[in-house]
Amino acid sequence: MDEHAEVVVLEQAVEQVARVAAIDIAKASAMVCTRVPSQKNPDRRVQKTFPVKATTNAIAELADHLVCQSIELVVMEATSDYWGPFFYQLEARGLKVRLVNARDVKNVPGRPKTDKLDAIWLAKLAERGMLRPSFVPGKPVRQLRGLTRLRTALTEDRSRYRNRIEKVLEDACLKVTDKTDGASDLFGVSGRAMLDALIAGERNPRTLAELAQGRMRAKIPKLVEAVTGHFEDHHAYLIGMLLDDHDRLTAQIQELTARIEAVIAELDPTPPPDPDHPTRMPLLDRLDEIPGVGRDTAAAIIAKTKIDGSTARTVARICRADLIVIDDIGMLPVAAEAAEAFYRIIDAAYERRSIAVTSNIHPSGFDSIMPKTIATAAVDRLLHHAHLVLTSGDSHRLAQALAGKGVVPLN
């Protein structure tokens, strides 16, 4: 049996990164593990573990220590939002820092799990190059994300205030929010005029109904019935308090929107229109043209994608070719960065280059393998002027293999 066995002599595996540090982060502290070559015996590793407080000064001292140790790579697990201060301060100190997903750092089943052991395990994986870094955007995009997320939170808070106001009106038996007989938008021009009048003390249904504007004036007879109820000063007081907070949130949302659009304008790599591209538009305006995608959603898309010079340079290099072939979309899960790159290439090549895309999924199903907003934007451009070729049947390669064709016998 041994004479037929294939024997291969393999080199002993060596660490890909000589000097690494790993940080297991909690809310108030972290456990650090460093692994560096021994000065006495280069074949051995010196491992050191120690705790660090999650404070600015402690992290700064840690950064100085790692720099003095000539650490080549620092890895940390994405734990809630606690990783941010460590990542940003160490990165600012000039260290190469990588954030890794918790599912890629699962410990071996059966081993004890402590902060110290987790840090050691993380360092061992890092020095062997077994961890994939997660995407951490640059500072401008991080700030944009903060703005868009705050706007989303404030918009949700404002919706809760609107719901409370509607409940107060229902308590007074005012059916102002009825879609058929009342105001389609309680916080539009007509609905808001009625609310302000109610707070000011107006109780006459006919007078309140006459405040309707535009197309709502056709519903005045029904509005008279809708605003007839038992509205009291108590209800007016509650709605006044709620409207004050509602208006404050509206003003903050408008301020955030202006700031978000200003930040996007600074980040947008799209060049201005020129004689060859007179219809070229900024990125935010292009996304806003997609059916079902408004400016707020478009801003959120930009904040969640990698909008920086590196991607733009890569896309520009690809688009130098006359024909761009993207093969087997959907064969593997599409990560967020890959989905963004796919859209960026399709958008850059739209009406400028020829594109061929092959997939085992119909373009209408691309939203099942990538974020729906990105899929919609890409397919919208991809199918314009496109020839869609659908194939069916067994694989030609498989059919030939089953028929004995194209098979190279083993010697």
N, C-alpha and C positions, 0 to 999 in steps of 0.2 A: 504493500500500500504506500510506503514512504517514497518509492521510486517515482510514483505518479504525482506526488504532492509538489506544489509550487511553494518555494521558500523565498521570502523577501526579507532582507536585512534592513530594518528601519532605523533611522537616526533617533536618538533619544530626544523626546520633545523638550523644547526649551521655552522659557517664559517669553512672551512677545513684548512685554513691558517690564523693564528692569526695576523701576522704582514707582510704586503705586501707593495710593492712599484711598481708603474707603470710609464712608461716613454713614452710620445708621442714625437717622435723625428722629427725635421726638419733639414734643412741644417746647419743653424748657431746657433740653440738653441734647447731647449727641455723643455717640461712641465712635471714636476714630481708630482705625487700624492702618498702620503703615507697614509695607513689606519692601525691604531693600536688600541688595546683595551684602553679604558679610565681608568686612574688610580683611579678615584673616583667611577666609576660605570662600572664594567667589562662587563655588558650587552650592553653598548654603545660603539660606535666606534669614534675615533678621526681622522678626515680627514684633511690633510694638503696638499695644492697645492702651488707650487712655480716654477718659471722659472730657467733654468740653461743654461749657454752658452756651446756650443759644442767645448770647448777647453780642452786641456790636463789638465791644472791646475784646471779648473772648474769641470771637471769630477772627478778628484782626490779628490777634496773637497766634492763632492756629495757622493763618495764612503765612505769617512770617516764618513759623516753624517749618511748614511744608516747603517753602522756598529754600530755606537753609538746608533742608534734606535733599534738595534737587529732585523733588517729586515730579515725575513726568506726566502722571495722569491721576486725577481725583475723580472718583465715582460716588454717586449718592443715589439712594432710592427716592422716587417721587412719593413723598409722604405728605398728604394733604397740601397745605400751603407753607409748611414749615421749612421746606427745602430752599425757598427763595432767598432768604438772607445769606445762607451758606453759599449758594451757587453764585449769586451776584458779587459778593465780597471777594470770594476766592478767584473768580474770573477777573475782576478788576485788578487783582494783585498780579495778574499775568500767568496764573496757573491754567492748565488745560483741564477743564471740568466737564464731566459728562453726567447727565441725568438719565437714569434707567427705569424702565417700567417694573413694577413689583412682580408681575407674572413671569418676568425673565430672570428673577433672582430667587425663585422658590428654593427653600432649603431642602436637603435630602430628607425624605420621610424617615422618622424614627430618631433623628438627631435632636438633642435638646435645643430649644429656641430661646436665646437670650440676646440682649443688645450686643454683647461682646462677640458671641458666636456669629451673629448676623453680620457684623462688620468684618470679621475674619473671612467668612464665606464670600462676601461681596468683593473683598480684596483679592482673593484667590481667583475668582471668576474674571476680574478685571485684568489681572496680570497675564492671563492666558488668552485675552481677546475674545471672551465668550459672551460679551454683553453688547447689545445694540443701543446706541444712544438715542434718547428721545429728542424730538425737535424742541429747542428753546429759542424763540425768536429774539431778535435784537431789541435793544432798549426802545427805539421808536415804536415798533410794533407792539411791544409789551404795554407801553403807555396807551396805544390805541385800543388794545384789548380792555384795559382798565376803564377807558371812557365808554366803550360800547356796552360792557357788562353793567356799568353803573346806570347807563341810560335804560337798559332792559329792566333792571331792578326798580328804578323809579317809575317806569311805565307800568310795571305790575302793581306797584303801590298805588298809583293813580287809579288803576282799574278797580282796586279794592274800595277806594273812596267813592267811585261812581256807583258801585254796587250798594254801598251803604246808603247813599242818597236815594237810590231807587227804592230801597226798603222803607225809608222814612216816608216817601210818597205813598207807597202801598199801605202803610199804616194809617195814613190819612185818607185812604180810599180814593186817591187821585191816580187815574190810569193814563198819565201823561206818556208813559213809555210804551204804550200799546202800539205795535207796529202798524195796525190798520187804522185805528181811530185817533192815535196820539202822535207824538213827535217821533219820527224815525231815529233821530239823534237827539237825545235829551241835552247834550252838551254842544249842540250846534247853535247857530244864531238865534233861531226861534225858541228852542228849548231853554237856552240860557237866559233869554229875556223874560220868560215866564218864571224861572227860578228866582231871578233877581226881584221881580215884582212881588212874588210870594213872600220873600224875605222882607221886602219893604212894607208889607202890610196889606197888599191888594188881595181881596178875596172874591171879587165879582167874577164869575166864570166867563161872562161875555167879554169883559175887559181883558182878561187873561188870554182868551182865545184870539182876540184881535191883534195880539202881539206877534202872531204868526207872520212869517216872511216867505216870499217866493211861492213855490208850489204848495207849501203847506196852507196857504190861505184858502185853497179849495176844500180843505177839511175843517174849516172853522165851525160849521154846525156840529160835527162830531167832536171837535175839540171842546166845545162848550160842555158837552156831556162828560168828556174825559176829565176835565179839571173841576168838576163839581164833586165836592167831598166834605170832609170834616177837618180841614187844615187849620191848625191852631198855632198860637204863638210859640208853643213848645216845639212844634215841628219846624217852624221858621228858625228858631235858635239852633236846633241841631243841624239843619241844612247849611246855615250860615257858617257854623264852625267847620263843617266838612268841606264846604266850598273854599274856605280860606286855605286849607291844606292842599286841596285839589289845584287851586291856582298857583300856589307856591311850587308844587311839583311840575306843573305845566311850564312855568318859567324856567325851572332848572333843566327840564328836558330840552327846551328850545336852546338854552345856552350850551348844553352838551352837544346838541346836534351841530351847531355852528362850529364848535371846537373840533368835533370829529371830522367834519368836512375839510377844515383847514389842515388838520394833521394828514389826512389822506392826500390832499393836494401836494403836500411836501414829500410824501412817500411815493407817489405815483411815478413809475418810470416811463410812462407813455410820453413820447416826444410831442411837441406841439404840431398842429397841422402844417403841411407844406404843399407846394404845387402838385406833388405826386399823390398826396393823401389829404385832399381838402376836407374830407368828412371825418377825419380822425378825431375821436372824442376822448376825454379823460376816462380813466378806468371806472370811476363811480358812475358816470353817465352811461357807459356801455352796459354795465351790469343792471342799471335801472331800466334799460330797454327790454330786458327779458320779461316775458309775461309771468306774472305772479311774484316778481321780485321787486320790491320797493326800495327806496333809498336807504331805509334803516336796515333792511335785510342785506342789501349790497354792502353797506359799511361793515356789518357783522361778518360777511364772507371774507372781506379784505383783511379784517382783524384776525381771522382764524387761519389765514394762509401766509405763505412765505413771500412777502412782497419786499424783495431787496435786490440789490444789484447782481448777486450771484446767479439767481434764477433767470433774470433778464438776459445775462450774458450767455447762459447755457441755451436758452430758447433761441436767441439770435444766431448762435452758431449752428443749431439744428436747422433753422429756417434758411440757411444759405443754400441748402440742397433744393433742387427743383421738385423732387418727389420725396415725401416723408412717409415712411411705412411704419405703422404701429401695429404690431402683431400680437394676437392672442390676448386681447383685453378680456378680463374676467376669468382667466385660467387660475389666477391666484388672487387672494384678497388684496384689495387696493387700499393701501395706507393713505392717510390724509395728505402727506406730501406728494405721493404718486398721483393722487386725484388732482391736486393743484397743478402739478407739472403737466398732466394730460390736458387740462383746460387751457393752461397758458400756451401750450404748443398749438392747440386747435385755434385759439383766439389769434395768435400771432400769424398763423398761416392762412387764416380765413380770407378768401378771395385774393390771395397773393401766391400761394403755393398749392401744388397738388398733394392730396393726402389720401392714403389707403389705410383703412383700419380693418383688421380681421378680429372676429370675436365669436365665441359660441353662444353669446347672448345678444338678442335683438337690441338695437339702440334704445328702444323704449324701456328696456329693463336695466339700463345702466345705473339707475338710482338704487338698484339692489346691491351694487358692489362699491358704490361711492356715495358721498353726501348728495342728497337730492338737488340742492341748489347748484352745486358744481356740475352734476350730471345734466341738469336742465340747460345750463348755460352752454356746455360743451356740445350737446346733441343739437341744440338750436342752431349753432353755427355749422356743425358737421353735416347735417342733412340738407342745408340750403345748397342748391346746385348739385346735390349728390346723386350718384347712381347706387341704388341698394341692391345687392346681389345676395339672394338667399339660396343656400345649398342644403341638400338633405341626403340621407343614405349613410352607408357605412364609410369609415375612413378608408381612403385609397391605400394608405400604408398598411393598415390592418388587413385589407382584402388581399393585397399582394403577399403579405407574410403568410396568411392562411393558405394561399394558393401555391406557396413554395417559390414565389418569385422575389427576386431581390434579396434572397437570404444567402449570407456568406457562411458556408459551413466552417465549423471549428476544426482545426487540424490538431 
